[in-house]
Amino acid sequence: MFSRLMLVGLLIFLPLSALAQNEPPEFLATWPVSPPTEEQVLEARRCDLETQAEKLYTDATLETLDAVENLDTACDWAILAQAYASMSGGFQDGIPEGARRAMAETLAMNPAMLVSEMLMYGYIGMGNLVEAPPLADQVITDVSISHEYSGIGSYVVYTAKISKADTESPVVRVRVTESEGVITEEGVSVEIADTVDPALVQALGAALTDLIPIETQFSTLVCYDNYPDWVVTLRFADGTDVELKTNGSNFFHFGGPWQTELDGQNYMQYSPALIVAMIDLVNAIHLPQGGTAAMSCFGFDPLPLDAAFQNVDGE
């Protein structure tokens, strides 16, 4: 079975294309997922995924895991999902249908369980969990991007605004701190594009999938010396603004998990969908992400389940 440190390394450095591969066409849940109750949060905290997966499925094969049925609780299904993740070593060859089934049952019975440390290591790259909210069906008219990055040998900070995003020629304006242009991690100035393919902007709306309800937005660090921070605001055709943040978290090298608030409810994105769309957009505009010369990873600080539900007391 894989240790949590090995799983951290696999997720942090695995290419995003590998995280998203072999996705089935349908989502595991429709919008919206109901927020977990206090009892569900406490159940998630009590559920010792790593220990129980080792205990119950030490000698299991993928075939025997696929044959498991009729489990009683969300914790039982989450333990099965953890067994798949440990056995598969980061799902570099794709996520088995049995693992998706275990995650679907876990999500349906207790969404707080997905915010557990070990399930995040194993499954936050899975994608196709929850369909996007209806708001995302609208076109995006404007985008505001604020980015700051610090790491060994690299510091990047800028704001960018994209207007007329619902036209054939969106207008891009960028404000940077360096008078001669944005300095990339290679140390060269680049010319910022003044327009961008509107399809790349509209892809941000389609990327609002896999939003899992949480009580409180939070910041958690997994690695030293890699500190990205993003704030992105999308304005939709009806005038609604949606602000998306990484809150200084660096679970992904790009930053994240992304978090947002919709209709008074906080959510955490349980996939790299928005990251992939943002990478395509900032690369097209020639905006640097920043990069460190060295980094070391150690695991969540604080644990996401505690940080995302910090007002739920223990027993």
C-alpha distance (Angstrom), angle and dihedral (degrees) to the residues before:
residue distance angle dihedral
M1 . . .
F2 3.81 . .
S3 3.79 122.2 .
R4 3.79 121.3 -126.9
L5 3.83 90.7 -111.6
M6 3.80 90.7 56.7
L7 3.80 90.2 49.1
V8 3.82 90.3 50.8
G9 3.77 90.5 54.0
L10 3.79 93.5 47.3
L11 3.79 93.6 51.7
I12 3.79 97.8 41.6
F13 3.79 95.2 51.7
L14 3.82 103.3 27.8
P15 3.84 109.8 111.0
L16 3.80 113.3 -105.9
S17 3.79 89.5 -123.0
A18 3.79 88.3 62.4
L19 3.79 92.1 48.3
A20 3.78 91.4 55.8
Q21 3.79 100.9 40.0
N22 3.80 126.6 121.0
E23 3.79 94.4 16.5
P24 3.80 115.5 167.9
P25 3.80 116.3 -126.3
E26 3.81 98.0 -112.8
F27 3.79 131.8 67.9
L28 3.78 122.1 -120.6
A29 3.81 92.8 -131.8
T30 3.78 138.3 24.2
W31 3.79 123.0 -127.0
P32 2.97 125.1 -55.0
V33 3.80 117.3 31.8
S34 3.80 109.6 -154.7
P35 3.81 114.9 -114.0
P36 3.81 113.1 -104.5
T37 3.78 120.1 -104.8
E38 3.79 123.1 -122.9
E39 3.80 89.6 -102.1
Q40 3.79 90.8 53.3
V41 3.80 90.8 51.2
L42 3.79 90.0 50.4
E43 3.81 90.1 48.2
A44 3.82 89.2 53.7
R45 3.81 90.8 50.7
R46 3.80 92.1 49.4
C47 3.80 94.0 49.0
D48 3.82 108.2 97.8
L49 3.78 98.4 -158.6
E50 3.78 99.7 175.0
T51 3.81 97.4 46.8
Q52 3.80 95.6 42.2
A53 3.80 94.0 46.3
E54 3.81 88.7 53.3
K55 3.80 91.0 47.1
L56 3.80 99.9 44.7
Y57 3.79 102.2 33.4
T58 3.81 106.1 28.8
D59 3.80 94.7 124.8
A60 3.80 96.9 30.5
T61 3.78 125.5 126.2
L62 3.78 126.5 -155.3
E63 3.78 87.9 -100.0
T64 3.81 93.3 55.4
L65 3.81 91.0 45.5
D66 3.81 89.3 52.0
A67 3.80 89.0 54.2
V68 3.83 94.9 56.4
E69 3.81 111.2 112.8
N70 3.81 143.5 163.0
L71 3.79 98.9 32.2
D72 3.79 114.0 175.6
T73 3.79 109.0 -142.6
A74 3.78 142.4 32.1
C75 3.80 87.5 -112.2
D76 3.82 90.2 56.1
W77 3.81 91.6 52.3
A78 3.81 92.0 44.1
I79 3.81 90.1 52.8
L80 3.81 88.9 52.7
A81 3.82 89.9 49.5
Q82 3.80 89.0 50.5
A83 3.80 90.5 51.4
Y84 3.80 89.7 55.1
A85 3.81 91.3 48.9
S86 3.79 93.8 48.6
M87 3.79 93.3 46.9
S88 3.81 94.1 45.8
G89 3.80 95.4 49.8
G90 3.78 97.9 -136.0
F91 3.82 99.4 -27.8
Q92 3.79 94.0 -95.0
D93 3.81 88.6 160.6
G94 3.80 94.6 47.4
I95 3.80 133.9 -82.5
P96 3.82 115.5 -70.2
E97 3.79 117.4 -123.5
G98 3.79 88.9 -119.5
A99 3.79 90.1 59.6
R100 3.80 90.8 49.6
R101 3.79 89.0 50.1
A102 3.81 90.5 52.8
M103 3.79 90.8 49.1
A104 3.81 92.0 47.4
E105 3.81 90.7 53.8
T106 3.80 91.4 45.7
L107 3.81 92.2 49.7
A108 3.79 92.7 48.1
M109 3.81 94.1 48.8
N110 3.82 100.8 38.0
P111 3.83 123.6 -2.8
A112 3.82 91.2 -171.3
M113 3.80 87.8 70.2
L114 3.81 89.7 69.5
V115 3.80 90.1 63.1
S116 3.80 89.9 61.2
E117 3.79 113.0 119.6
M118 3.78 97.4 -116.7
L119 3.81 97.1 45.5
M120 3.79 89.7 50.5
Y121 3.81 89.9 53.4
G122 3.78 90.6 51.4
Y123 3.78 106.1 34.2
I124 3.80 115.9 20.5
G125 3.81 88.2 98.5
M126 3.80 94.5 51.8
G127 3.81 98.4 92.7
N128 3.80 128.7 -171.4
L129 3.79 93.2 76.7
V130 3.81 102.7 122.9
E131 3.78 128.2 13.9
A132 3.80 118.5 -119.8
P133 3.82 119.2 -93.2
P134 3.84 116.8 -97.0
L135 3.81 88.8 -106.9
A136 3.80 88.3 72.7
D137 3.81 90.5 65.8
Q138 3.81 89.0 74.1
V139 3.78 123.7 85.0
I140 3.79 119.5 -102.3
T141 3.81 114.2 -121.1
D142 3.82 101.5 -179.4
V143 3.80 138.6 16.1
S144 3.79 129.2 -165.0
I145 3.81 119.0 -164.8
S146 3.80 126.9 -170.4
H147 3.79 117.4 -178.4
E148 3.78 134.1 176.0
Y149 3.78 124.8 174.4
S150 3.78 132.1 -179.4
G151 3.78 128.6 177.2
I152 3.77 139.7 132.7
G153 3.79 105.4 -47.7
S154 3.80 95.9 -4.5
Y155 3.78 137.4 87.2
V156 3.79 123.1 166.6
V157 3.80 129.2 172.1
Y158 3.79 130.6 166.5
T159 3.78 146.0 132.4
A160 3.78 123.7 -135.4
K161 3.78 131.7 -169.9
I162 3.77 126.6 -162.7
S163 3.80 115.8 -165.3
K164 3.81 131.2 178.1
A165 3.78 87.2 30.6
D166 3.80 90.4 157.0
T167 3.80 91.3 63.3
E168 3.79 133.0 77.0
S169 3.82 91.5 -102.8
P170 3.81 113.8 39.7
V171 3.80 114.9 -164.2
V172 3.82 117.0 -122.8
R173 3.79 122.7 -161.5
V174 3.79 122.3 177.3
R175 3.80 130.2 -169.6
V176 3.79 116.7 -161.3
T177 3.78 135.4 177.2
E178 3.82 95.2 -129.8
S179 3.80 112.8 79.0
E180 3.80 93.5 -146.8
G181 3.75 97.2 52.1
V182 3.77 139.2 -82.1
I183 3.80 112.0 -37.3
T184 3.77 112.9 -140.3
E185 3.79 125.0 -148.8
E186 3.83 87.1 -97.3
G187 3.81 88.8 60.4
V188 3.81 98.8 -115.7
S189 3.78 129.0 122.2
V190 3.77 117.6 -119.3
E191 3.77 133.0 -160.3
I192 3.78 111.4 -114.7
A193 3.80 115.2 -133.4
D194 3.79 115.4 -117.5
T195 3.79 93.6 -151.2
V196 3.79 137.5 24.0
D197 3.79 139.5 -161.2
P198 3.84 105.1 -80.3
A199 3.81 90.0 -140.9
L200 3.81 89.2 66.7
V201 3.81 90.0 55.1
Q202 3.79 94.4 46.4
A203 3.81 89.4 50.5
L204 3.82 88.0 71.2
G205 3.80 90.3 68.9
A206 3.79 93.1 48.8
A207 3.81 88.1 50.3
L208 3.83 93.4 64.5
T209 3.79 91.3 100.7
D210 3.80 131.8 122.9
L211 3.82 97.0 37.7
I212 3.81 110.0 169.1
P213 3.84 116.7 -164.8
I214 3.80 116.8 -114.5
E215 3.79 131.9 174.5
T216 3.82 99.1 -128.9
Q217 3.78 135.1 15.9
F218 3.79 110.8 -118.5
S219 3.78 148.0 -179.2
T220 3.78 123.0 -126.5
L221 3.80 130.7 174.6
V222 3.77 124.5 -148.6
C223 3.82 100.0 167.5
Y224 3.79 138.0 36.6
D225 3.82 123.0 -129.0
N226 3.80 96.5 20.6
Y227 3.80 109.7 92.7
P228 3.82 116.5 165.1
D229 3.80 122.0 166.4
W230 3.80 125.5 -173.4
V231 3.80 134.0 -178.2
V232 3.81 115.3 -177.0
T233 3.80 125.2 178.5
L234 3.79 120.1 -164.5
R235 3.79 120.0 -163.0
F236 3.79 114.2 -157.6
A237 3.79 128.5 -154.8
D238 3.81 94.0 -95.2
G239 3.82 90.4 56.1
T240 3.81 95.7 -102.8
D241 3.81 114.6 145.3
V242 3.79 119.9 -150.5
E243 3.80 116.3 -167.0
L244 3.79 117.3 -156.6
K245 3.81 122.3 -169.0
T246 3.77 140.1 -179.8
N247 3.81 89.6 -157.9
G248 3.79 90.4 -145.9
S249 3.81 92.5 -62.3
N250 3.80 117.7 146.1
F251 3.79 105.3 -169.5
F252 3.81 84.9 126.4
H253 3.79 117.1 43.5
F254 3.83 88.3 -123.0
G255 3.80 90.3 52.3
G256 3.76 133.5 -91.5
P257 2.91 164.3 16.5
W258 3.81 86.8 -113.4
Q259 3.78 117.1 -130.9
T260 3.79 134.9 -166.0
E261 3.79 144.1 167.2
L262 3.79 122.1 -123.4
D263 3.80 122.2 -179.7
G264 3.80 91.0 -16.1
Q265 3.81 94.8 -51.0
N266 3.81 122.5 112.1
Y267 3.79 119.8 -136.3
M268 3.79 138.0 -173.0
Q269 3.80 119.6 -150.5
Y270 3.78 110.0 -122.6
S271 3.80 97.0 -159.7
P272 3.82 142.6 43.9
A273 3.82 91.9 -108.3
L274 3.81 95.4 116.2
I275 3.80 91.7 40.5
V276 3.80 91.4 56.3
A277 3.82 91.5 48.9
M278 3.80 91.9 46.6
I279 3.81 93.1 49.5
D280 3.80 90.2 53.5
L281 3.82 90.9 49.1
V282 3.81 100.0 45.7
N283 3.80 91.5 44.2
A284 3.80 90.7 52.8
I285 3.81 90.7 51.6
H286 3.84 90.2 44.2
L287 3.79 93.8 -119.2
P288 3.82 113.7 154.4
Q289 3.77 121.5 -129.0
G290 3.81 96.2 -156.5
G291 3.77 125.9 -122.8
T292 3.77 138.3 -148.3
A293 3.79 127.6 -130.0
A294 3.81 91.2 -137.9
M295 3.79 139.1 3.9
S296 3.80 140.3 174.0
C297 3.80 128.0 -151.5
F298 3.80 126.6 -149.1
G299 3.82 110.2 162.9
F300 3.80 136.5 -89.8
D301 3.80 119.7 -27.8
P302 2.97 106.5 -152.3
L303 3.79 105.9 16.4
P304 3.81 108.4 -110.4
L305 3.80 95.4 -130.9
D306 3.81 91.0 56.6
A307 3.80 94.2 41.8
A308 3.81 95.9 46.1
F309 3.81 93.2 48.3
Q310 3.78 100.6 30.0
N311 3.81 94.6 145.6
V312 3.80 93.3 59.2
D313 3.79 107.0 95.3
G314 3.77 125.1 -147.3
E315 3.75 123.7 -107.7
